[in-house]
Amino acid sequence: MHSVEMSLGELDHRLEATFRDRVRCVVLLSAENELQFFEIAQVLETVRRHADYVALVTPEVEKAARSNTWLCLGPNITFPEILM
């Protein structure tokens, strides 16, 4: 969470505590290039237990968000059935 290294168990507990009282639980997930797919899949599996929506942020999207003040990476989800 927020670029802090932690075990999957720690992530599970932190997400549970973070989302306990929230109405909409959204996670924006990005990963380092050197991670293997199975490592990202394990994190994604843990996140999906707690989040209503998970968006994978690609390097291109992150670069665009940093270079454009008008681009927001906030959760503006209008059609949730498309994202599931």
C-alpha positions as CSV (number, residue, x, y, z in Angstrom):
1,M,0.0,0.0,0.0
2,H,1.4,3.3,-1.1
3,S,4.7,1.7,-2.2
4,V,5.4,0.1,1.1
5,E,6.7,-3.5,1.0
6,M,4.7,-6.0,3.0
7,S,3.8,-9.6,3.0
8,L,0.5,-10.8,1.5
9,G,-0.8,-11.5,5.0
10,E,0.0,-7.9,6.0
11,L,-1.6,-6.6,2.9
12,D,-4.7,-8.7,3.6
13,H,-5.0,-7.2,7.2
14,R,-4.3,-3.6,6.1
15,L,-6.9,-3.8,3.3
16,E,-9.5,-5.3,5.7
17,A,-8.9,-2.4,8.2
18,T,-8.8,0.2,5.5
19,F,-12.0,-0.8,3.7
20,R,-14.0,-2.0,6.8
21,D,-16.3,1.1,6.9
22,R,-16.2,2.3,3.3
23,V,-19.1,2.2,0.9
24,R,-17.0,1.9,-2.3
25,C,-13.7,0.1,-2.1
26,V,-11.5,0.9,-5.1
27,V,-7.8,-0.1,-5.6
28,L,-5.5,1.3,-8.2
29,L,-2.7,-1.3,-8.7
30,S,0.6,-0.7,-10.3
31,A,3.7,-3.0,-10.1
32,E,7.4,-2.8,-10.7
33,N,8.6,-4.1,-14.1
34,E,10.9,-6.7,-12.6
35,L,8.0,-8.5,-10.8
36,Q,6.9,-11.9,-12.2
37,F,3.3,-12.3,-13.3
38,F,2.5,-14.8,-10.6
39,E,3.6,-12.3,-7.9
40,I,1.2,-9.7,-9.3
41,A,-1.5,-12.3,-9.6
42,Q,-1.1,-13.2,-5.9
43,V,-1.4,-9.5,-4.9
44,L,-4.4,-9.1,-7.2
45,E,-6.1,-12.2,-5.6
46,T,-5.6,-10.7,-2.1
47,V,-6.9,-7.3,-3.2
48,R,-10.0,-8.7,-4.8
49,R,-11.1,-10.2,-1.5
50,H,-11.6,-6.7,-0.1
51,A,-12.1,-4.3,-3.1
52,D,-15.2,-3.8,-5.1
53,Y,-13.1,-2.6,-8.1
54,V,-9.5,-3.1,-9.0
55,A,-7.8,-1.1,-11.8
56,L,-4.4,-2.0,-13.2
57,V,-2.4,1.1,-13.8
58,T,0.0,0.7,-16.7
59,P,3.2,2.7,-17.1
60,E,1.6,4.6,-20.0
61,V,-1.4,5.6,-17.9
62,E,0.8,6.6,-15.0
63,K,3.0,8.7,-17.3
64,A,0.0,10.4,-18.8
65,A,-1.4,11.2,-15.4
66,R,1.9,12.8,-14.3
67,S,2.2,14.9,-17.5
68,N,-1.5,16.1,-17.7
69,T,-3.1,18.0,-14.9
70,W,-6.5,17.2,-16.3
71,L,-6.2,13.4,-16.1
72,C,-7.4,12.0,-12.8
73,L,-6.7,8.5,-11.6
74,G,-9.4,8.7,-9.0
75,P,-12.3,6.2,-9.0
76,N,-14.9,7.6,-11.4
77,I,-16.7,4.4,-12.1
78,T,-19.9,4.8,-14.0
79,F,-20.6,1.3,-15.4
80,P,-19.4,-1.2,-12.8
81,E,-20.9,-4.2,-14.7
82,I,-18.3,-3.6,-17.5
83,L,-15.4,-3.6,-15.1
84,M,-16.3,-6.9,-13.3
